[in-house]
Amino acid sequence: MVQQAPYDVGVPLLGEILVQEGKLSPEILDRALEKQKEEGGLIGEILVRMKAIDEDTLARALGVQHDIPTLKELPDPDDVN
């Protein structure tokens, strides 16, 4: 079960954003939260290490969380001068 923050953090929680957008299942989020309790660290980094999400998905979710626009697709590095 997805855990709620024990207090109002003022911004939506990253895991909640990913679940609401269909990028992450509640079960995977719960496993990542347990890993976070055991080992510490940032939930986004844990999810990437678990290969539950990729870095682009993390960047977009962080953009949503902090109301910062993000590109849907980054240009290929070979196409940039």
C-alpha positions as MATLAB code, in Angstrom:
seq = 'MVQQAPYDVGVPLLGEILVQEGKLSPEILDRALEKQKEEGGLIGEILVRMKAIDEDTLARALGVQHDIPTLKELPDPDDVN';
ca = [
       0.000    0.000    0.000;
       1.324    3.449   -0.928;
       2.267    5.390    2.158;
       1.194    8.962    2.752;
       3.553   11.553    4.155;
       3.087   11.900    7.918;
       2.845   15.664    7.434;
       1.918   18.120    4.689;
       5.054   18.614    2.610;
       3.511   21.307    0.417;
       4.271   19.477   -2.834;
       3.013   16.156   -4.161;
       5.231   13.224   -3.272;
       7.354   11.872   -6.115;
       6.087    8.313   -5.736;
       2.476    9.472   -5.797;
       3.109   11.400   -9.012;
       4.679    8.351  -10.673;
       1.814    6.080   -9.606;
      -0.863    8.580  -10.701;
       0.805    8.932  -14.105;
       0.944    5.156  -14.527;
       4.745    5.094  -14.588;
       5.029    2.993  -11.440;
       2.874    0.423   -9.677;
       1.957    0.924   -6.024;
       3.669   -2.388   -5.214;
       7.000   -1.272   -6.693;
       6.703    2.039   -4.851;
       6.124    0.186   -1.589;
       9.249   -1.924   -2.176;
      11.269    1.209   -2.930;
       9.969    2.909    0.229;
      10.990   -0.127    2.300;
      14.455   -0.009    0.718;
      14.599    3.712    1.536;
      13.764    2.983    5.184;
      16.483    0.337    5.367;
      19.239    2.089    3.443;
      18.277    5.761    3.311;
      18.611    7.851    0.190;
      16.332    9.654   -2.202;
      13.331    7.743   -3.518;
      13.987    8.811   -7.110;
      17.545    7.503   -7.017;
      16.366    4.268   -5.433;
      13.746    3.763   -8.161;
      16.349    4.347  -10.879;
      18.787    1.913   -9.207;
      15.985   -0.650   -9.016;
      15.395   -0.030  -12.744;
      11.746    0.691  -11.940;
      11.993    3.996  -13.835;
      14.597    5.600  -16.055;
      16.279    8.962  -15.530;
      14.029   10.716  -18.071;
      10.923    9.559  -16.200;
      12.470   10.752  -12.945;
      13.287   14.148  -14.462;
       9.729   14.589  -15.780;
       8.202   13.586  -12.422;
      10.487   16.023  -10.593;
       9.357   18.712  -13.033;
       5.733   17.949  -12.194;
       6.521   17.895   -8.480;
       8.131   21.328   -8.561;
       5.962   22.824  -11.328;
       8.930   23.167  -13.692;
       8.382   22.553  -17.410;
      10.396   19.717  -18.912;
      11.024   18.537  -22.457;
       9.107   15.445  -23.457;
      12.091   14.212  -25.430;
      15.670   15.312  -25.134;
      17.613   15.748  -28.358;
      20.105   13.080  -29.314;
      23.574   14.278  -28.204;
      24.914   13.597  -31.712;
      22.398   16.079  -33.137;
      23.517   18.930  -30.875;
      26.370   21.140  -32.071;
];
